[in-house]
């Protein structure tokens, strides 16, 4: 069941049921000319089967692209970020019961954008889980990577996110076949990354580190460097900003910029602090050509923010005040026929919002030490169903 609001200066909204994670489709290389999203359960107590949709009409309309109920019937009922790659959309899928009971199983699924309803399993493993983000090799157009977990997760209903160990999967033929090329024994999510030539740079979330891998002669990868950070890293991107190409790592309470020596695998990393505390920043995105932007949510999921950085200054847009939603944690830029639009998806409230980028930037306010965005450190992510329901304005059935 979905409700949609008409297009206006204040954006378009497509609303599904609570506890559905809405994840806008990403692409290799930044801004996409294709717009779509997946809707799938965020927690085991949610309802609904995973589906993929395509947007049209400036984002005001959507159509079903793929129904993945057959995967849900096998226990794989949630997705990571969908990736548009050529004529296909790839989705990593695993079980929401990984979070609460440590249930394993992961599949990589392909949906053909020119054949509505057709999906194909390209990889499946009963011992993998939690594969959040695909990333492509900037120098080798046929290569796609996905960091996944092995083991770990929750137990007896207590929510946990860290796998017991990690793996890096790689396809060398545009996603048709996949194999493991690196194994980590760290109890940490191999969350996101980038690849260029024979070097891979990844965020190791619970390890609070950036790891650099180098390809060996047999096609596997070896650990070259580990860079410990002051804060938890999340997304890793190569962006063109201010006429320069830089590596950006989103983090908690700020971000990092880096330069990479592709020959040696060495990184030179600089932390950029923002006057915020208790915010998990994700999805580095350049908006309007000038603003390096991140979507952030605070604990205990009381607010969502768009944080922006330009010319040494920081700004914010209070998304919760703008929309009434508390859990916006996903963001992509869409190059539509009507200009640049920003797609925002929630983690728990089943909501997709689309905004004209220029309009959204006009809502920004200056962020400095006199306007400090600060929250408590308690997190809803580690809370149970009762707390989640109460935060979303509902009641708990005993």
N, C-alpha and C positions, 0 to 999 in steps of 0.2 A: 504494500500500500504506500503510495507516494502522493504528496501534494506539492504543487508548484505555484510560485508567485510570478506575476507577469514582469517582463523586463522594465526597468526604470533606472533613474540616475543612481538609485541606492542599491542596484544589483538585482540579480535573479536568485531565487532560492528553490531548491528541490529538496523536499523533506521526506525522509523515510522513517522507519520505526527506530525508537531508542535502542541502544546496544548494537547498532549496525555501524561498522567502521566504513567511512566513505573515503576512498583513496583515488585522487585524480591521477590519470595516466601520465607517466613521465616519458621522456624520450632521450635518445643519445644526442648530446650536443646542445642542451639548453632548451630555449623556447620552441614550442611545437606548433605546427599548423593543424594538428589533429587534437580534438578535445573529447575526452571520455572519462569514465570513472568506474571503479568497482564498488560494490556494496556487499559486505559480508559481516558475519557475526564478529563482534569484538571480544565477547566473553561467552562462556558456555551457556549462560542463562538467556542469551538473546534468542530471537526467533527469525527465521528466514533463511533462504539458501543463497549461496554466493552467485552473483550475477555481474556481468560487464555491460556497460551502456555506452553509447556514442551520443555526443551532443551535436545539435545543429541549430540553425536559426539564431545565431548569435548567443547560443547557450540556453535559449528559452525553451527548447524542445530536446527530448532525449528519446532514444530507441534502444530496445534490447539487442545487444550484440551476441551475447552468449549466456546460456543458463548452465551453471555448473553443479546442478543438484546431484549428478552422478558422483562427483567427487565428494560432496557433502555426505552422501550415503556411505562412503568409505571412511568417514570420520575426518575428512579434510575440509573444514567448514569456514576457514578464514584465509585471507590473502595478505601478501606484502604489496609493495607498490607495483602496479602494472607498468610494463614497459612497451611502448610502441616502437617496433623495429621493422622497417620495411612495411609489408602488408600484414604483419602479424602483431598481436599483442600477447606478451608473455606474462604469466602470473605465477609467483611462488605460492603454494598453498600448504597449510598445515592445520593441526587441530587446535581449537581454542582450549581443549582440556590439557594441552601442554602447560598452560599457565597455572592450572589448579591441581593437576594430578600427574604431570610429567608424561602425558601420552605423546608418543612419537609418531613419525610418519610425515613425509614431505613429497610433494610433486611439483614439477614444472610443467605448466599447461600452456599450450598455444591456441589462440583464437584468431581465425582469419578474418580480417576486417571486410573482405569482399565476399564472404560466405557466411551470412548471418546464421548463428546457432551452431556452427561447426567448431568443435574444440578437439584437441589432440594432446594426450599425455606424452611429453618428450623425455621425462625423467621421473622415476619414483624410487623412494628408498624408505624402508620401514624404520630406520634408525636415525634418520635426519629430522630436523625440525627448524622452525624459526629462521626463514630466509627472507629478510626484509627487502633488500634493495639489489636489483641488477645494476651493473655498470658495464660500459663498453670500453674497448681499447681505442684510444684516440688515434693511434697510428696504424692499427690493423682492423679494417672495417668488418671482418668476419668473426671477431672474437667478442664474446659476452661472458661476464663473470657473475657469480652469486655467492656471497658468504652465507653459510648455513651452520646450524648447531648440531650437536650430537648429545643426547642425554640431557639431564638437568630438568629445569622447570619446577613447577609447584608440587606440593604434596599435601594430601588430606585437606584440600580446599584452600590452602594458603598460597596466595599468588606469588610466583617468582618468574623472572624473565630470563635469567642467565642460563644458557646451556652448560653442560658439564665440560664440553670441549667444542672446538670449531673445525670447519672444513671450508676450503675454497673450491667451488665448482667452476669449470670452464667449458665453454663450447667454442670450437674453432670453425664451425660450419653454419654460422648464423642461427644457432639455437636448436639445430636438429638433434645433435648428440652431445652428451655432457659426461664429464669425468672429474674425479677429484685430483687436484694438482698440488694441494697443500693441506697439512693437518696441524692444528694447534692443540696443545694440551691445556691451555688456559681455560678456566671456567668463565668465559667472557664471550659475548656476542661479537661476531665479525660483522659489524653493523652495515657499513657502507664503504665505498672505495672508488678509486680511479685507476686506470691502466694506461700506460704509454710505452710503446715498444715492448721491452722485456721486463719492465718494472711495474709492480702493483703497490699502491699505497692504500692502506685500510685503517679504519677506526676500530679499535678493540675497546668496546664500551666499558665493561666492568673493570678491565685492566687499566683504564684511564690512560690509554697510550695510542700512538699512531705507529703502525708497523709497516716496514718497507720490505717487500719480497722481490727476489730476482729470479728470473727464469733460468733453469739449468738446461743442459744439452738434451736431456731426455724429455723435455717439456714440462717437468714438474717445477715447483718453485721452492726456494730456500729463503729462510729469514736472513735479511741483510742488516737491518737496523731496527731498533725499538726506541721510540721517543716518548718518554713519560711526560704527561701534561699535568697542569695544575687543576684541571677540571675535566669533567666527563665529555669525551668527544662523541659526536653523533654523525652528521652527514659530511661527506667529503666531495668537493666539486672542483672542476676546473672552469673558471668563469672569465669572460672578457669584461673588464671594468676599468673605466677611465683610460681606454686605449691600451690596456695592458692585460696579459693573460696571467692569472694567478691561481694558486691552489687556496681554497677556502675550506676551513673545517668549522662547522657549527658546534657549539658546546653549551655548557650551562653557564649562564651569566656573562656571555661574551662570545667571541669567536677568535679563530687563529687564521693568519695568512702565512703562506709558505712558498718558497721557491724550491724546485726540485732539480737536482743534477741527475739527469736520466742515465748517465754513464756509471756513476758511482752509487746511485741510490741514496745520496745524501740529501737531507732536507734542512733548510734554514727556516725555522719556525718563529713567528712573532705573535704574541697574544695581544688582542685588542679588547680591552675591558669596556663594559657598558655599565652605567649606574643602575644595575638591576641585581636582585638576589632571589634565588628560588625559582628561576625560569630555565626551562629546557628549550634551547633554541634549535630549530631544525630547518632544513631545506634552503640553503643559501641561494638566493635568486636576485638577479639584477632587474630592477623595475624602473622603467622610464629612462634607462640608459645611465642614470647617475646614482641611484640608490641601491646599495647592497643591503638586501632585506632578508629577514628571517621570521618564521612564525614561531611563537613561543607560548607555552602554557605554564601556569603556575600551580604549585601545590598548595592546598589540596584540590586542585582543579577548580579554583574559584574564578579564574579569569583566563582569557586568551588575548594575545597581543600580536600585532605586526610591529616588529622592531626594524628600524631603518638606520643606515649609516652612510653619510656623505660628507666629504671635505672636513673630516675630523669631528663632525657633530653627529649626535644621535637623536632619533625621533621615535615616536610611537603612535600607533593607532589602537585604541581600545576596542577590540573586536567584540568583546562581551557586551559592552555598552551599545555598540552599533547593531548587534544581531540578537542579543539575548542568549546566545550560545556560550557555553563554558569550555568546550573541548576541541576547538580548532587546533589541529596539530599537523595538517598536511597542506602543501601549497605547490602549485606549478604556474608557470606563465604560459599563456596561450596566444599565439599570433593569429587572431581571427581576421576575417575580411573587414571587420569594423574597427580594427586596431587592437592594441595589446589589452588582454584581459587577464585577471588573476583568479584562479580557481582555488578555493579553500574547502577542505574537508574536515569533518569532526571525527574524533575517536569514538565517542560514546553516544552521540545524539542523532545520528543518522541524517546529517545535514550537509548539503553541498551548496556553497555560495559562489557566485560569479560577480566580479566587479570590473568596471572599466578602470584600467590602471591609473589614468590621470585623475579620475574622481577619487580613487582610494588614496592617492598621494596627497590630495588636497585636505584630507581629514587628519593629517599628521600634526602632532604637537611636539614641541621641543622637549627632549629628555636630557636632564642634567642632574647634578647632585641635589638641586632644590626640588626636583620631582623624581623621587626615587621609587621605583617599582620594586616592592619588597613583599615577600610572602613567607609563610611558615614552611618548615621543611617536611611536614607530614605529607605523604603522598597517597592519593586515592589508588594509584596503580597497585599498591601492595595491600589494599583493603579488600574486604569481602563484598559479597553481593548487597548486603544490607546498607553499607555505607554508600555504595554506588547508586542504589535506587534512591536513597534519601537526597543525594546531591543533585539528582535529576528531577526532583520534585515529586516523586512517587511514594508509594507505601509498599511495605514488604509483606508478602504473603507467607505466613508461617506454615 
